[in-house]
Amino acid sequence: MSALLRSQCERGTATLTLDDPDRRNVLSGPLVRELLAAFDELEADPAITSVVLTGAGSAFCAGADLTDLMAASEGDTSGVETVYESFLRVARSPLPTIAAVNGPAVGAGLNLALACDVRVAAESAWFDTRFLKLGLHPGGGHTWMLHRVVGAQTAAAMVLFGERLDGAAATTAGLAYRCVPDPDLLPAAHALAARAGAVEPELVRRTKGSLRRAGDGRGHDQVVEEETREQLWSLSLPGTAQRLRELRKNPRG
């Protein structure tokens, strides 16, 4: 990794830190390329069971690079498309992901947080779509991701009326799972991530896939069919058989 992305792995959890604090961790081309490469490497490592994504300094991520937006206004959309690929890559990952939002998550930076499975917010965090303030239509699936997480009314308040949510308000709205004091942010995120490490990695990945497909418009019967197939597969895991035997011996364990 270069100076723009720090990676640390401990007990199955990889912590990726966007490390361009002077620019408030904007999604520049070099940073995005390293983020993409990091996820390729982590997903290929069977020892990695979860990922925590956070920012260095006072910001989580200030969004797209203004240079790329200006270039797009002149017809060169490659930079903007690269920014999109960063959070879409996170969203596609089979690894459980947690955004530890340590400060502002703005525009495409909010998209990056939304791409994670769970968001834990520091008290000093805040979430701002900001697209309309810049004269931009939201991009990269922003409206879909936000609506899916917080519902129509809160999404409208944030996107159309510029409502900005701090960590506590984001938790109340369902945008963040939990809000914690700033010093407790990474410990809280790591404690949550560690629970995924106690489960068979392939089981976690396949269950995440089922959760991802749960909102794709399929009917109950289709979901039951898929879950039955996946549950029967999980019963073949050696660890599952052992846990079931232990549970029979100690039902309250």
N, C-alpha and C positions, 0 to 999 in steps of 0.2 A: 504494500500500500504506500502511496505517497503521502505528503503532508496534508492532502485534502480529505483523506478518509482514514481514520484509525480503526483497527480491528483488534479486538481482544476476546479470546475464547477461554471460558472457565466452566468446568463441570457441564459441558454440553451446550451452554448458552454463549452465542457469539454476540458481542456488543459492537455495533458499528456506529462510529461517531463522525458526523459531518464536521470537518475540521477546517473551516474557512471563516473564522469568527469575525475578521475585519470586514468581510462582505456579508455578514449575517447568514453564512452558509447557503448562499444562493446556489441553485442547481445549474452551475456552469457545465460546459461540455466536459472538461477534464474530470470534474467531480462525478458527473453522471456515468462516465465510462468506467470509473473505478467502482462505483456502486453496482453496476451491472456485472462486472467481473467478480466482485466479492460474493454476490449471490450465486453465481455459477459455481464458485469454489466451495461455498458453504453447503450447497445442496448436494454436492458430490462427496461430501465428507460424512460418513455414517455416524461419526461421533457427535455431530451437531444436531441438537434436538429443538432449538428455538433461537430466535434472533431478537435482540433489543436494538432499536434504532433511536439515536438521540443526536443532539447538536452540541457543539462546543461553544463556549462563551454564553452570551445572554439570549441568543435566539435558537429556536429549533431549526427553522428554515424560512427565509424571507421570500421564497418563490423562484420564479424564473429570472434569468439574467436579462437585464434590460437591453443589452446589446442584441440578444437573440430576438427579442420582441421588435426592436427597431428593424432588424434585418427582415423579419417576417412581414413587416409593413411595406417593405420594398420588394417583396416577392420571394425571398429566400426563407423557406419555412423549415429548413433542415435543423436549425438549432432548437426551435420550439418542439419539433417532433422528437428530438433527442430528450428534451425535458419530459415530455409525455412518457417516453419509454422508461424513464427512471421509476416513476411510481407505478406504472403498469407492470413493470417487472416485479416489484415488491408485491403487488396484488396477486400476481400469478404464482408466487412461490408456494410450494407445498409445505414449507416450514412454518410453524406458528410464529407470528410476528407481533411485537409489542412496540408501539411508539411511546417513548419516554419524552414527553413534550416539555422541555425545560424553559421555553420562552415563546416568542411569537411564532405561530405557524400561519403563514400568509399565502394566499393564492395557490400556486402550485405546491408550496410548502404544506398547505392544508391538505391538498390532494395526497401528498406523501404520507401524512399522518392518517388520512382516511383509508389509504391502501393497506395499512396494517390491520391485523385482526382485532387488536385491543389498543386503546389509548389510555395511558396513565399521565395525568397532568400535574405539573408543579403548580403551586399557588400563584406563581408569577407568570404562568403560561397564559397565552390568549390566542384565540382562533378568529381569523378574519379572512373572508373570501376575497374582498377588495377588487375583484375583477371590474365591476361596474364603475368603481371610483377611478379606475385607470382608463375608462372608455372601452373596456374589453368585454366581449361576451365570454362567460365561463368556458373553459376548455378541458379536454382530457377526461371527460366523463364526470366533471365536478358536480353537476346538478344531480346526476343519478346516484353517485356515492353519498352525497350529503342528504338527499331526500330519503335514501334507504336507511340511513343511520338515525336521523333526527325527526323525520316526518315532514309533511308538506309545510306546515305553518312555520316551524323554526327555520327550515331551509329558505322559505320566502323572506323571513325577517332578516336572515343573514345575507342572502344574495341580493334581494331587491331593495332592502332598506338599510343595508350596511351595518346591521347589528353585529357587534363584536362580543364574543363570549370569553370571559376569563375562565380560569381552571374550575372554579366552583360552579359557575353558571353552565359551563360545558358539561359537567358531571350531571347536573340537574336535568339538562336537555338530552342526556344520553349520548352526547358526542364523545365524552370521556367516561371511562369506566370508574375511575377513582381520581380524586384530587388530594395531593399530599403536600406537606411542607417541602420547600425546595431541597433541603439536605436529604430528605427521605426518598427522593424521586427514583434514583437508580436502585437503591436497595429494594424498594417496593416493586419495581419492574422486574428485578432479578429474582425476587422471591416468587413472583407469579410465574415467571418463565421456568423456574426450577421444577415446578410441578409437572410440566410437560416431559421433563427428563426422567421422571419416574415411571414412564409408560413406554411400551415397545415403540420405537421410532416409526416403523411403518404403520402401526395402528394409528398413531397421532396424525401422520400425513394423510392417510386414507379417510380418517374421520373429518379432518379439515376440508377435504374435497367434498364430502357429503354436506357439511355445513355451507360451503360455498354454493352448492347447487340447490340448497333448500329454498332459496328465494327466486329460482329461475322460472317460476310459473307452472311447474309440474303439479299434477294432482296428487292427492293423498295416496292413492293406490300405487302410483309410480314410485313414490318415495318409500312406501312400505316394501315394495319389491326390491328396491336397491338396498335398503337397510337390512333386510333379511339376508340377502346375499352376502353383504359385508360382515354381518354379525356371525354368520356361519363360518366365514373365513377366519374371523378372529378367534373362534372356538378351537381352531387348529393350532393356535400358537402355544408353545410349551409353557410360557409364563402364565397364560390364561388358565390352563389346566391346573397348574400349581396353585394359583390364587383361589380357584374354586374349591380345591381340596382343603386349603387352609380355612376357607370361609365355612365349609361344612363342619370342620372341627371346632371352630370358634365363631359362631354366627354374629357375635358382637364386635369382632375384631376389625 
